[in-house]
Amino acid sequence: MGEQLFRRAVVAAGVAAGLAVASFPALAAWEPTKPVEFVVPAGTGGGADQMARFVQGVVAKHNLMKQPLIVVNKSGGAGAEGFLEVKNAKGDPHKIIITLSNLFTTPLATGVPFNWKDLTPVAMLALDEFVLWVNSESAYKTAGDYINAVKAGNAGQFKMAGTGSKQEDQIITVALEKVVGKKLTYIPFKGGGDVAVQLVGKHVDSTVNNPIEAVAHWRSGALRPLCVFDGKPMPYPAKVTATQSWQDIPTCKSAGVDVEYTMLRGIFMPPGVSQEQVDFYIDLFKKVRALPEWTKYTEDAAFNTTFMTGKEYVDWVTKAEATHKALMQEAGFLAK
């Protein structure tokens, strides 16, 4: 009799324990508990700002997270304002930043106390392309035509318009100068839109604008793309003009211009956040990239849609930093 009572007690205890476990579900993965600040270390209207606001819109439309993304532009000091804010927000998982090449160029050119290693890498969303553009009424039909003309001209005769100083456009210009052995006159403007307008108006001879900054003028017949500064052609066969697609633009390398340059569109977080918190955002951006809206957005802007996380991403950023340092050192752009 005592043994039966003991068995019943054991069974009852087991059932109670089972009920207790059932009443406490497994802990859910981390997710934001308040609005997330999405920092853009650049002004409004630029490529990074456009991408951040696109992501903000589709995340809200498809309810991909319970808390809203709030885009905040912090462009002071060539983006140093935004980078330093995120660097100083140690352990805060409710703050993320989208980067462009000023992740490297700003600290190298200004000496501001910031390095990408001060942040937590999350993911590369894409790489933005650079295209060599000329006015469609110019005599240059190919990159070879343009390069030969620069070589034959006087030093400083050819004018290259670009966005900002000691940044991407001027770095590519310096690399071009090295290839042709001739100095170009670099003229900085506030943004890619202004740069394109200068070329449409024939105030300059060329630009190295991103596709999205010049596509409307290409479509209208005002500008002509000569080559793309990437290792392979852009993979978009849909016609942009009556006769050409992004895919039809040859690489600059194939035209004898041994210059490659793509610009990071990547995500970082403050230092001191957990892997679980990083994983939430990796998963979020994977969901964004799976949307048809992302496909259309990247095709329209002719992005290189390479996606990286973890060690692969860190290795890419490490190599990109070394490349920028070498290019800027050669150009005399490094802070003294």
Summary of the structure (lengths in Angstrom):
residues: 336
radius of gyration: 25.2
end to end distance: 91.2
largest distance: 110.1
contacts: 1076
relative contact order: 0.17
helix: 45%
strand: 18%
